[in-house]
Amino acid sequence: MAFEMPATRREAVAQHLREEILSGALPPGAPIRDAEIAARLDVSITPVREAITELIGEGLVVSTANKRRHVAVLTQRQAIELMDVLGVVTVAALERAVPALDDGRLDALAGAVTRFTEEVGQHHFEASRAGLIDAVRVLLATADNDELTAMAEHVMLRSLRRISLYPSGHLVPLWAEGWQETLRLLRAGAGPEAVARLKAFFTELTTRMRADRPLDATVGPAAQG
């Protein structure tokens, strides 16, 4: 994997490590050592430490009591809980946004949903994640609730990075169908039905995830399919 330097060294290191974690090059449980990473990427120790702090905030790296760090290990139960919480805040945003979703906002939502479904269908997880975040942000801006927005932003940051560690390729059609059907109902003026559809999608999603394998089985990106 080529290492390219973006705007700052911290951003470059964070993005490189993030890609290694999400691709499985750095597997769940792998130790994260500042000096080794700095030497491997030929950068100083400071941007490495800053980057690792960023990844800890995203939930991709875990810092233990003895200050050792390692790549996060995501269990199936944790993945389900992440999706459950994401569903709660997303449905709450939609429910509060429905009365103010005019044509312009619906167009913006449709554009984000289209980007998300197209990219997730091609297993472009970074691009699909960006589309999903944009869709939720349209709802949050329309709902106009600062506390809900702050909570949702935190949930999205933690959930949508970490959930990439879950083998979710088989759930792609469910994601696409759920969001497209929700959008169709909104276009038809059926706001309450759209809220119910999105809520049902997240319920079905977590139900399917529970059926995948026993609870507390560790999963990782290498199992994507």
Secondary structure, 3 states (H helix, E strand, C coil): CCCCCCCCHHHHHHHHHHHHHHHCCCCCCCEECHHHHHHHHCCCHHHHHHHHHHHHHHCCEEECCCCCEEECCEEHHHHHHHHHHHHHHHHHHHHHHHHHCCHHHHHHHHHHHHHHHHHHHCCCHHHHHHHHHHHHHHHHHHHCCHHHHHHHHHHHHHHHHHHHHCCCHHHHHHHHHHHHHHHHHHHCCCHHHHHHHHHHHHHHHHHHHHHHCCCCCEECHHHCC
